[in-house]
C-alpha cells in the first residue's frame, strides 16, 4: 500500500485504487475493507463503490501508475 498525491477525485473520497487490477473505489468506509479484500482475493469488484469518479481521471491515474513513478 502506498500513499499518493490527490488524484482529483477527492470530492468522492476516501478513494482506494487496486493496482495493477485498475479498480477505483470511491466513498470507501472502514466497514468496506473486508468486502474489498475479498474481491481482490477472489476476483471481481465491489460494484457499489465503483463508477463515481470520471473515466478520464481514472485513466490518467492508471497511466501514471503504469509509468512506475508513483
N, C-alpha and C positions, 0 to 999 in steps of 0.2 A: 504494500500500500504506500502511495506517495501523495504528498500534498502538492497542489499546483496553484498558479495564479488564477484569478477569476476567469472563467470560461465565457462569461457573457450571459449565463443562464441563471444568475443569482436570484432573480425575481421568482424563480421556480424551485429554489433550493430548500433544503440542502440537496446537492446533487452528488451522484456517485456514478463513475464511469467504470465499467468492467472491460478491461483491455487485456488481451487483444481481441476479445469477442465483439467489441464495439457495441456494447449495450449501455445506454444512458438512462439512468434512473433519476427522477426529479421528485421533490417533495418527500424525500426519504425520512422516515422516523425510526427511532430506536427499535420499535416493535417490528419493523420490516426486515431487520437483519437476518433472522432465521430463514425467512422465505427467499430472500436474495441469495443467501448462501446455498440453499437447496437448489435454486435454479442454476447457479454456477456449477455445482457439483453434478447435477443430473441433466443439465442442458435445459434450454428454454429460457423464458424471461418471466418477469412479474409484470404482466401487461398493464395493470392499473397504475404503474409507476413510470411507464414509458410514453413517448409521444407528446410530452409537454413543452419541450424545447425545440425550436425550429430546426429543420433538417440542415440548413446552411451552417448554423453554429455547430451542430454536431459534426458535420463533415470537416469543418475547419479544425476542430479539436482532434478528431481522429487522424487527420493528415499531420498535425503537429506531433501527435504521439507516435505515428509511424516513422517520423524522422529520427526518433530516439534522443532528441534534445531534452525532453522532459521526462 
